[in-house]
């Protein structure tokens, strides 16, 4: 049947498996096909749910899965059938442990061949409603830092439990980056000035960064015509709605957080596509030149600029 579906319908192996398994399961629970037809649950989701659906449970399980993404359904499955925690495991991969640390293709000094994509991919898989299996490949330097952190934390985490060590490390990292990028947690040096502030520096004042970040709850503030807000929380930039390059004014009420895509889109609308494309090209060339000079002076540590918004780059 798999071969037939692949040959006759040009399905990939995965697509063929999904359809066949779901079709078989739907013989016993026809409501699965209703959920598929109505668009309530997608095919991949139904396949994940098969072991947890029977004549008795299907209504409840399908209702819980309705409208959920694949990742959310994986979490639902883990909650329905929790797995025990897995033990900590730091393992050496044969002759490849440096691969992830090597810069991309242009650096020919790397002796270690890159890892195959499947081995490079990190895994965050739910084990139960509140626990996850997390797996990734790190460099030797990473392993050394991990051991150092475990040793330094012995008084608090005597057994060096990886989950606890990483959670503490992430707490420190998140607080540091929030402070650097959005001044969250930074102590004000002087009382903040309410309202708009004219300034020659495109770098917004700390109180404004903090206010905008907290008001927008660390999430892109773009809302589409249907009223749906963009869910992005990564690549966030502080955006001046009226364009800092035009006003030279910082104003929390006229600023918002935007993800990179919406930052670019709205900057194009404000300043024009041709201008923004020229800016992007200049930036690309500057990046390539910087990379070339970095390869010539490899080994020298350099600081990289934390994200710069499209509007800030105009200056
Ligand atoms: Zn966005």
Boltz pocket constraint, residues with backbone or C-beta under 6 A from the ligand:
constraints:
  - pocket:
      binder: B
      contacts: [[A, 220], [A, 221], [A, 222], [A, 230], [A, 231], [A, 232], [A, 258], [A, 259], [A, 260], [A, 261], [A, 262]]
      max_distance: 6.0
